[in-house]
Amino acid sequence: MNDTTGQAPSCCGGHAASAPIQADGRTNLMGPTDDDMASCPVMEGRPVVKSAAEAAGLVRDYEGTRYWLCCAGCGPLFDADPQKYTAA
């Protein structure tokens, strides 16, 4: 645990994955469903739990599409050049 949050570091921001929180406030220990998963556009291929990203404010809307980010470090990168990360 190397950062100020007490969480293990990751590739882009020092966050650790957490179990998603359900609408009723309980933690879903079974893991996210396929509908609740996305891939971070900045850290290509890095899985993102949509509900966790929403709760943490790690989302960006660009040209009518919502993008979920894996960590706070990806936000400024996406904001600086969204076309780079949204090009198909």
Secondary structure, DSSP 8 states (H G I E B T S, - for coil): --STTSS---SSSS------B-TTS-B-TT---GGGEEE-SSSTT-EEEHHHHHHHT-EEEETTEEEE-SSTTHHHHHHH-HHHHH--
